[in-house]
Amino acid sequence: FESTLTEGLLYERRLFHSSFATDDQSEGMAAFTEKRPANFTHR
């Protein structure tokens, strides 16, 4: 579909923010700071 650049950026921002609301994101960040392998649950 067609959209303007502004609409596309707003859509990308919404998806980016929603990806940071997952358990896997929290686990990934914790594993990175603790220098250990991540145990992802796909949630």
C-alpha positions, -999 to 999 in steps of 0.1 A, spaced: 0 0 0 10 36 -4 17 60 25 36 92 31 70 92 48 55 106 79 29 79 81 56 53 75 77 67 103 48 67 127 40 31 119 77 21 124 78 39 157 47 20 169 62 -13 160 96 -4 175 80 5 208 58 -26 209 89 -48 204 103 -34 236 73 -46 256 82 -83 254 96 -108 279 123 -118 253 134 -82 250 138 -79 288 157 -112 289 179 -102 260 189 -70 277 195 -87 310 216 -114 294 237 -89 276 244 -68 307 252 -100 327 273 -113 299 255 -146 297 235 -165 270 199 -154 268 171 -179 276 144 -168 252 108 -180 257 94 -165 225 70 -142 244 
